[in-house]
Amino acid sequence: QEQVTESGGGLVQPGGSLRLSCVASGINIPINVMSWFRQAPGKQRELVGRIIEGGTTKYVDSVKGRFTISRDHGSNTAYLQMNFLKPEDTAVYYCNAVNVASGTFFWGQGTQVTVSS
């Protein structure tokens, strides 16, 4: 069964850190791009950043210098290391995995991140 599973969310104080994990399993086509999105209450889902096959990463301006995306070599596991968290980072974080050639993409169910004192 094809599925994408996020984990690692939780409650953290401002200035703290969290590490999210994303595992894409049961998928028998190459995953070329793995991305992290987030959706805050009342707002549209936005791209946080992505990692492309080969290791190139790209981030939205609001998280540059604070968030880092990585991927285990040769696997469909990606991570989002979040440092210096701010209350405005509070959202449900989603992982997205894409096979570029076919345009097929897979979404996870999301993990809640709450930044509050």
Residue pairs with C-beta under 8 A, 6 or more apart in sequence:
1 26
2 24
2 25
2 26
2 27
2 106
3 24
3 25
3 26
3 106
3 108
4 22
4 23
4 24
4 25
4 95
4 96
4 97
4 106
4 107
4 108
5 22
5 23
5 25
5 108
5 109
6 20
6 21
6 22
6 93
6 94
6 95
6 108
6 109
6 110
6 111
7 20
7 21
7 23
7 111
8 18
8 19
8 20
8 21
8 111
9 18
9 20
9 93
9 111
9 112
9 113
10 18
10 112
10 113
10 114
11 114
11 115
11 116
12 18
12 85
12 113
12 114
12 115
13 115
13 116
13 117
14 85
14 86
14 87
14 115
14 116
14 117
15 84
15 85
16 85
16 115
17 81
17 82
17 83
17 84
17 85
18 82
18 85
18 113
19 79
19 80
19 81
19 82
20 36
20 79
20 80
20 82
20 93
20 95
20 111
20 113
21 77
21 78
21 79
22 34
22 36
22 77
22 78
22 79
22 80
22 95
22 97
22 108
23 76
23 77
24 31
24 34
24 76
24 77
24 95
24 97
24 106
25 76
27 76
27 97
27 99
27 106
29 99
29 102
29 104
30 53
30 99
30 101
31 76
31 97
31 98
31 99
32 52
32 53
32 98
32 99
32 100
32 101
33 50
33 51
33 52
33 53
33 97
33 98
33 100
34 50
34 51
34 69
34 71
34 76
34 78
34 95
34 96
34 97
34 98
35 47
35 48
35 49
35 50
35 51
35 95
35 96
35 97
35 98
36 47
36 48
36 49
36 50
36 69
36 78
36 80
36 93
36 94
36 95
36 96
37 45
37 46
37 47
37 48
37 93
37 94
37 95
37 96
38 45
38 46
38 48
38 89
38 91
38 92
38 93
38 94
38 113
39 45
39 46
39 91
39 92
39 94
39 110
40 88
40 90
40 91
40 92
43 91
45 94
46 60
47 60
48 59
48 60
48 63
48 67
48 80
48 93
49 57
49 58
49 59
49 60
49 63
49 67
49 69
49 80
50 57
50 58
50 69
51 57
51 69
51 70
51 71
51 78
52 58
55 71
57 68
57 69
59 67
59 69
62 88
63 82
63 89
66 82
66 83
66 84
66 85
67 80
67 81
67 82
67 83
68 80
68 81
68 83
69 78
69 79
69 80
69 81
70 78
70 79
70 81
71 77
71 78
71 79
72 78
76 97
78 95
80 93
82 89
82 113
85 113
85 115
86 115
87 115
87 116
88 115
89 113
89 115
90 113
90 114
90 115
90 116
91 112
91 113
92 110
92 111
92 112
92 113
93 110
93 111
93 112
93 113
94 107
94 108
94 109
94 110
95 107
95 108
96 105
96 106
96 107
96 108
97 105
97 106
98 104
98 105
98 106
99 105
